[in-house]
């Protein structure tokens, strides 16, 4: 529970710079996304759960929600379709298959905390490789998340 609170506090520090009243729709969608993502881990904790099924249901709901955006597109050339295919296979399919297999091996809390590192590291990697600046508060939040997750996983491994 302490690790969950620390990770939440770190994420809050990391993203507090981007929260603004003018972006409330985006903020609300982000919170809803986080709640749905947590549902994947919670569904895995039920007896006789199947993580691939919960991932499939989530992807089907995402497709049903977002299919309407296809009608606004006009570029269906080889480059665009190749990019979509590559992202679909490597970024989504393989990632979710590996995640589903991992969820079969570790507790839901461990998986959730470990995956909390990814959204924090993305802006840091962009700052490193593209020389964008992140605020000191965001950096502190990222450090809190990463250190909390590492300490939790080391503690669990020793136990």
Long-range contacts (C-beta under 8 A, 24 or more apart in sequence): 3-113, 3-148, 3-149, 3-151, 3-152, 4-109, 4-113, 6-144, 6-145, 6-148, 7-113, 7-116, 7-144, 7-145, 7-148, 7-149, 9-141, 9-144, 10-120, 10-140, 10-141, 10-142, 10-143, 10-144, 10-145, 10-148, 11-116, 11-119, 11-120, 11-141, 11-145, 12-141, 13-137, 13-138, 13-140, 13-141, 13-144, 14-120, 14-123, 14-137, 14-138, 14-141, 14-142, 14-145, 15-138, 15-141, 16-137, 16-141, 17-135, 17-137, 17-138, 38-112, 40-103, 41-103, 41-108, 41-109, 41-111, 41-112, 42-108, 44-103, 44-108, 44-111, 45-107, 45-108, 51-99, 51-100, 51-103, 51-104, 52-97, 52-100, 55-96, 55-99, 55-100, 59-92, 59-96, 110-152, 110-153, 110-156, 113-148, 113-149, 113-152, 113-153, 114-149, 114-153, 116-145, 116-149, 117-145, 117-146, 117-149, 120-145, 120-146, 121-146
